[in-house]
Amino acid sequence: MRWWHVADVHALEQDLFTTTAWSLESFWGELARPNRSFFVALEDGRVVGYGGIMVTGADADVQTLGVARGEQGRGTGRALLRALRAEAVEAGATHLLLEVRADNEPAQNLYRSEGFVQIARRARYYQPDDVDALILRATLAG
Ligand SMILES: CC(C)(COP(=O)(O)OP(=O)(O)OC[C@H]1O[C@@H](n2cnc3c(N)ncnc32)[C@H](O)[C@@H]1OP(=O)(O)O)[C@@H](O)C(=O)NCCC(=O)NCCS
């Protein structure tokens, strides 16, 4: 992700995450911080997906992942997740972690099919929707 993608990524983020969407400033902040790697998926130059990780030593965290509604179900989310995973391995991480809403079945299906397992549950983490967060982790070594 480059600075000229940020406005389009933010528009997608607002559409996908509504009340919990990151602000424009959050994306700018992430791009400026160390230990972050953000990617976009492009279709004819148009941003159709995005994702990012933060790497802190052995652990890498998926910060965000999204695919435009009209483009979902075509393998873009899996490709982005694999790109994030490869980046985490490259940075020396041994585990990749993420948080996902307990009611987000499509995302959970993707993560579990990529080797993520649940390691914790945070009750009522997402407000105001009152939905639990699941903490998932994948082992990167080997
Ligand atoms: C989750 C998300 C990123 C997946 O991206 P995508 O491009 O649609 O996913 P892919 O086409 O790569 O599909 C990968 C797997 O996800 C699962 N999946 C995707 N869409 C699904 C759906 N509607 N219902 C159930 N499972 C689904 C399937 O396991 C699929 O594998 P398969 O095609 O072999 O069945 C996308 O749905 C999205 O942006 N959702 C809204 C934002 C979001 O929830 N982000 C994740 C926050 S943790």
The ligand as a Gaussian input file, in Angstrom:
#p B3LYP/6-31G(d) Opt

LIG

0 1
 C      -13.215000     -12.127000       5.014000
 C      -12.857000     -11.611000       3.615000
 C      -11.591000     -10.771000       3.690000
 C      -12.593000     -12.830000       2.705000
 O      -12.179000     -12.346000       1.434000
 P      -12.661000     -13.057000       0.078000
 O      -11.860000     -12.492000      -1.030000
 O      -14.124000     -12.978000      -0.016000
 O      -12.241000     -14.565000       0.394000
 P      -11.768000     -15.680000      -0.652000
 O      -12.552000     -15.574000      -1.905000
 O      -10.287000     -15.674000      -0.725000
 O      -12.270000     -16.993000       0.123000
 C      -11.439000     -17.640000       1.043000
 C      -12.279000     -18.495000       1.971000
 O      -13.071000     -17.691000       2.829000
 C      -14.291000     -18.369000       3.134000
 N      -15.409000     -17.559000       2.648000
 C      -15.347000     -16.495000       1.812000
 N      -16.586000     -15.993000       1.618000
 C      -17.427000     -16.753000       2.345000
 C      -18.831000     -16.721000       2.576000
 N      -19.630000     -15.794000       2.027000
 N      -19.376000     -17.633000       3.422000
 C      -18.599000     -18.564000       4.010000
 N      -17.253000     -18.651000       3.830000
 C      -16.680000     -17.754000       3.005000
 C      -14.219000     -19.702000       2.435000
 O      -13.612000     -20.626000       3.320000
 C      -13.274000     -19.398000       1.287000
 O      -12.633000     -20.549000       0.798000
 P      -13.270000     -21.357000      -0.465000
 O      -13.407000     -20.363000      -1.566000
 O      -12.255000     -22.405000      -0.728000
 O      -14.595000     -21.864000       0.024000
 C      -14.029000     -10.807000       2.987000
 O      -15.211000     -11.580000       3.079000
 C      -14.263000      -9.470000       3.644000
 O      -13.638000      -8.471000       3.311000
 N      -15.217000      -9.410000       4.601000
 C      -15.576000      -8.154000       5.250000
 C      -14.434000      -7.617000       6.084000
 C      -13.950000      -8.647000       7.079000
 O      -14.749000      -9.317000       7.739000
 N      -12.618000      -8.760000       7.235000
 C      -11.990000      -9.674000       8.174000
 C      -11.944000      -9.072000       9.520000
 S      -11.176000     -10.151000      10.707000

